[in-house]
Amino acid sequence: MKVTETKIPGVLIIDTDVFGDHRGYFTETYSKPKYEKMGIDVEFVQDNMSFSAQEGTLRGLHWQNPPYAQSKLVSCTKGRVIDVAVDIRKGSPTFGQWVSVELSEDNHRQFFIPQGFAHGFLTLTPNVEFRYKVDNVYNKESEGGMRYDDPTVNVDWGTLLEGLEPVLSEKDENGPALEESDNRFVYGVNS
């Protein structure tokens, strides 16, 4: 397994070892002892999966506020996505900065996003299956979100969106800017 540190400490790109032959392949998607050695020392308690039928579907940018904050280990098991994490921890030296990575069924890559980050992804193919391991249960009252196109954050969603309108939920289409969001993360206090 190869682990790549990103420009934001704690946000990691993981390339799993893939063993293939004429029958297909095998890859280990999670092993607590191995991931702890990489610095991912969280207790995953829930697995989620989403399906997006259309290319250009944009989900995000979302988070759960404390005390239901979630770290996420995400991967794309069918299709291709651009996955994004935005540091929303007030007072953080990297506040408002973002990291992106391409995840696909072919590269078997994973993205680890700690608590205190907004998360979202854009589908680059139709029929995308996306998986999340999270370290806290979902709580509707703790939901937070921001606009995918907040100009103060300026996430580069790639050339796919040039001249195109993304496929968004009503919630994501009408989301607030980061500064106006219900963001309860404070660097060094609860993240």
FENTAGI-V602710 format. One record per residue. PHI is phi as a letter, one per 40 degrees, with the letter a starting at -180 (* if undefined). PSI is psi in whole degrees, -180 to 180 (none if undefined). OMEGA is omega in radians with two decimals (* if undefined). Layout:
# FENTAGI-V602710
phi:psi:omega
PHI:PSI:OMEGA
PHI:PSI:OMEGA
This chain:
# FENTAGI-V602710
phi:psi:omega
*:141:3.11
b:130:3.12
b:130:3.13
b:122:3.03
c:143:3.08
c:-178:3.14
c:-13:3.10
b:115:-3.12
d:135:3.12
g:-21:3.08
c:120:-2.98
b:145:2.99
b:129:-3.08
b:122:3.04
b:112:-3.11
c:156:3.03
c:131:-3.13
b:127:3.14
b:114:-3.07
b:159:3.00
a:-164:-3.06
c:-17:-3.13
c:-24:-3.05
i:-135:-3.10
a:167:3.01
b:138:3.01
a:142:3.09
c:118:-3.07
c:-15:3.07
a:135:3.02
a:111:-3.04
d:-50:-3.13
c:-41:-3.13
c:-41:-3.10
c:-32:3.05
c:-39:3.10
c:-27:3.11
c:-7:-3.11
g:5:3.11
c:84:-3.07
b:68:3.12
b:158:3.11
b:101:3.13
c:133:-3.06
b:-8:-3.09
a:141:3.03
b:137:3.13
b:157:3.06
a:138:3.02
b:155:3.08
b:132:3.10
b:119:-3.06
c:-33:-3.01
b:142:2.92
c:141:-3.14
g:6:3.05
c:130:3.13
b:121:3.11
b:116:3.12
h:177:0.16
c:127:-2.98
b:162:2.99
a:171:2.95
b:130:3.14
c:157:3.03
d:147:0.14
c:12:3.14
b:23:3.13
d:150:-3.09
b:132:2.81
c:150:-3.10
b:140:2.94
b:110:-2.98
b:155:3.08
a:160:3.11
b:116:-3.07
c:-11:3.04
a:126:-3.13
g:-156:-3.08
a:143:3.10
a:159:2.83
b:123:-3.10
b:140:-3.01
b:139:3.00
b:132:-3.14
b:128:3.10
c:117:-3.14
b:15:-3.13
c:109:-3.13
d:131:-3.13
g:-7:3.13
c:143:3.07
c:-17:3.12
b:21:3.14
d:132:3.11
g:-7:3.08
c:156:-3.08
b:160:3.09
b:141:3.08
b:158:3.13
a:147:3.02
c:128:3.06
b:139:-3.14
a:166:3.06
c:-22:-3.12
c:-37:-3.08
c:-12:3.07
f:22:-3.09
c:151:3.05
b:159:-3.13
b:124:3.09
b:125:-3.09
b:114:-3.12
c:171:3.02
c:147:3.14
g:14:-3.13
b:141:2.93
c:148:-3.09
b:143:3.05
a:167:3.08
a:156:3.13
b:128:-3.14
c:135:3.13
b:-5:3.10
a:164:2.97
c:166:3.03
f:59:-3.12
c:131:2.98
b:128:-3.04
b:133:-3.07
b:144:3.13
b:134:2.84
b:132:-3.11
b:154:-3.07
b:15:3.04
a:154:-3.13
c:158:3.10
c:140:3.09
a:112:-3.05
d:-40:-3.10
c:-15:-3.12
c:2:-3.13
c:139:3.00
b:157:3.13
a:162:3.12
a:164:3.12
c:140:3.10
c:-25:-3.07
b:30:3.11
d:119:-3.07
c:-19:3.11
c:-23:3.10
c:-42:3.02
f:52:3.06
c:133:3.07
c:101:-3.12
c:4:3.06
g:178:-3.05
c:-17:-3.13
d:-36:-3.08
c:-5:3.14
c:110:3.13
g:0:-3.13
b:152:3.02
c:127:3.11
c:157:3.05
c:114:-3.01
b:154:2.93
c:163:3.09
c:-41:3.14
d:-45:-3.12
c:-36:3.13
c:-33:-3.08
b:17:-3.11
c:156:3.14
c:166:2.95
c:160:-3.13
d:-45:-3.12
c:-25:-3.11
b:1:-3.05
c:167:3.07
c:69:-3.10
c:116:-3.07
b:18:-3.13
c:132:3.07
b:125:-3.11
d:128:3.10
g:-6:-3.14
b:-57:-3.11
b:23:3.06
a:none:*
